[in-house]
Amino acid sequence: MADKIKIARDDKRAIRTRSLVLLKPAHKEVRKLKRDAHVPSIHGHKIWNSSFLIMDYLSRNKPPKKSRFMDLGCGWGLLGIWAKKKFECKITAVDADEDVFPYLELHANINGVNNIKTRKKRFEKLKKADLEGFHTLAGADICFWDELTPVLYKLIRRAIKAGVKRIIIADPGRDPFYQLVELCEKDKTMVAEVVERTTTRPKVAVADLLVVTPA
Ligand SMILES: C[S@@+](CC[C@H](N)C(=O)[O-])C[C@H]1O[C@@H](n2cnc3c(N)ncnc32)[C@H](O)[C@@H]1O
């Protein structure tokens, strides 16, 4: 593992929340990655708030210790890093955009976490076999385009068939997300619940969580 990068407690461009250290886009370590031409292109250019609301949900509805956990559309990877720290989950972080992974690795480093497996893969290409053995699949802010609704619905169906115990997708309230909720609610192979959560840390945020379990 690379030497640990130290982030000073009074660093104005770092945020501390939920036992994590997060770097703002203007932080010098983040800017260094941008200069190295790692420029995420599908909205993975920062940490999105819904990931904190999934963390809060999981704090109350814990996955089993050391269980396998997939962070879908991981971006900078904080959700998986947190689940690894908190529950020692075995993390696979999946994203279509390989330029997000250097930011994930930076955050894993500053949070003292290693062994996060990264996979460059589109949701539509994740096969049933890729999902077998995972207890939880979770994705924050990943249902933001109309075309992602059927893609994520089919992924959830494959996950249920693969034996995944719980799938959580969080969103601040976009239409494609609610269309996904409707599809899951109508599907007899699964039970879909919507949980509203709010937080004030690190800033005020609201999200609905679609929580899907096998029927
Ligand atoms: C809005 S960002 C959210 C990132 C992260 N989950 C967070 O909360 O900070 C959406 C992420 O989904 C990824 N993504 C978008 N479409 C995808 C697809 N079809 N397959 C896999 N990843 C995708 C993007 O590259 C991006 O990193």
The ligand as an SDF file (V2000), in Angstrom:
LIG
                    3D

 27 29  0  0  0  0  0  0  0  0999 V2000
  -23.7900   10.9070   -9.5120 C   0  0  0  0  0  0  0  0  0  0  0  0
  -22.3830    9.8690   -9.4510 S   0  0  0  0  0  0  0  0  0  0  0  0
  -22.5340    9.1410   -7.8210 C   0  0  0  0  0  0  0  0  0  0  0  0
  -21.2210    8.6140   -7.3230 C   0  0  0  0  0  0  0  0  0  0  0  0
  -21.2430    7.9790   -5.9190 C   0  0  0  0  0  0  0  0  0  0  0  0
  -22.2020    6.9030   -5.8350 N   0  0  0  0  0  0  0  0  0  0  0  0
  -21.5320    9.0090   -4.8360 C   0  0  0  0  0  0  0  0  0  0  0  0
  -22.5680    8.9220   -4.1710 O   0  0  0  0  0  0  0  0  0  0  0  0
  -20.7070    9.9110   -4.6380 O   0  0  0  0  0  0  0  0  0  0  0  0
  -22.9010    8.5120  -10.5140 C   0  0  0  0  0  0  0  0  0  0  0  0
  -21.8290    7.4410  -10.7420 C   0  0  0  0  0  0  0  0  0  0  0  0
  -22.4070    6.3480  -11.4860 O   0  0  0  0  0  0  0  0  0  0  0  0
  -21.5200    5.9790  -12.5280 C   0  0  0  0  0  0  0  0  0  0  0  0
  -22.3380    5.4250  -13.6300 N   0  0  0  0  0  0  0  0  0  0  0  0
  -23.2320    6.0860  -14.4010 C   0  0  0  0  0  0  0  0  0  0  0  0
  -23.8170    5.2500  -15.2830 N   0  0  0  0  0  0  0  0  0  0  0  0
  -23.2720    4.0250  -15.0700 C   0  0  0  0  0  0  0  0  0  0  0  0
  -23.4690    2.7260  -15.6600 C   0  0  0  0  0  0  0  0  0  0  0  0
  -24.3310    2.5420  -16.6710 N   0  0  0  0  0  0  0  0  0  0  0  0
  -22.7660    1.6830  -15.1800 N   0  0  0  0  0  0  0  0  0  0  0  0
  -21.8760    1.8650  -14.1470 C   0  0  0  0  0  0  0  0  0  0  0  0
  -21.6310    3.0670  -13.5650 N   0  0  0  0  0  0  0  0  0  0  0  0
  -22.3350    4.1240  -14.0060 C   0  0  0  0  0  0  0  0  0  0  0  0
  -20.8030    7.2680  -12.8980 C   0  0  0  0  0  0  0  0  0  0  0  0
  -19.5660    7.0550  -13.5350 O   0  0  0  0  0  0  0  0  0  0  0  0
  -20.6540    7.9610  -11.5430 C   0  0  0  0  0  0  0  0  0  0  0  0
  -19.4440    7.6390  -10.8930 O   0  0  0  0  0  0  0  0  0  0  0  0
  1  2  1  0
  2  3  1  0
  2 10  1  0
  3  4  1  0
  4  5  1  0
  5  6  1  0
  5  7  1  0
  7  8  2  0
  7  9  1  0
 10 11  1  0
 11 12  1  0
 11 26  1  0
 12 13  1  0
 13 14  1  0
 13 24  1  0
 14 15  1  0
 14 23  1  0
 15 16  2  0
 16 17  1  0
 17 18  1  0
 17 23  2  0
 18 19  1  0
 18 20  2  0
 20 21  1  0
 21 22  2  0
 22 23  1  0
 24 25  1  0
 24 26  1  0
 26 27  1  0
M  CHG  2   2   1   9  -1
M  END
$$$$
